[in-house]
Amino acid sequence: MKCPNCEGEKKIIEFKGRGLRQCACSECDGTGQVEDLICPQCNGSGEGMHDGTVCSFCHGTGVEQN
């Protein structure tokens, strides 16, 4: 999943001292990707509350949506 902090660019620009500098994103450790987070509503199963339905929070993916 694309890092929400650097938006997959792997680097961020931060204000340091008197100027700006590029550095590796600390959220994704400069990879541009973060691990998918398990949906808190269905605990990653993707199943809804009733038989045959999908989770309304993650739409059946089991992964937390942005």
WOCORSUL-V25904 format. One record per pair of residues at least 12 apart in sequence whose ideal C-beta (glycine too) atoms are under 8 Angstrom apart, sorted by the first residue. I is the first residue (numbers start at 0). J is the second residue. D is the distance in Angstrom with one decimal. If there is no record, write none. Layout:
I,J,D
I,J,D
This chain:
0,32,6.5
0,33,5.6
0,34,7.2
0,35,5.0
0,36,7.9
0,62,7.4
1,31,6.9
1,32,6.6
1,33,7.7
2,24,6.1
2,26,5.5
2,27,3.8
2,30,7.5
2,31,5.6
2,32,6.2
2,33,4.9
3,26,7.3
3,33,7.3
3,65,6.6
4,24,5.4
4,25,7.6
4,26,3.6
4,27,6.8
5,24,3.8
5,26,6.8
5,27,6.5
5,31,6.6
7,31,4.3
7,32,7.2
8,24,7.7
8,31,6.5
9,23,6.9
9,24,6.2
9,27,7.4
9,29,5.2
9,30,6.6
9,31,4.3
10,22,6.5
10,23,6.1
10,24,6.3
10,29,7.0
11,23,7.9
11,24,5.0
35,62,4.4
35,63,7.4
36,62,6.6
36,63,4.1
37,61,6.8
37,62,7.0
37,63,6.8
38,54,6.1
38,56,5.7
38,57,3.9
38,60,7.3
38,61,5.5
38,62,6.1
38,63,5.1
38,64,7.7
39,56,7.6
39,63,6.8
40,54,5.5
40,55,7.6
40,56,3.9
40,57,6.8
41,54,3.9
41,56,7.0
41,57,6.4
41,61,6.5
43,61,4.2
43,62,7.5
44,61,6.0
45,57,6.5
45,59,4.3
45,60,6.0
45,61,4.1
46,59,7.8
47,59,8.0
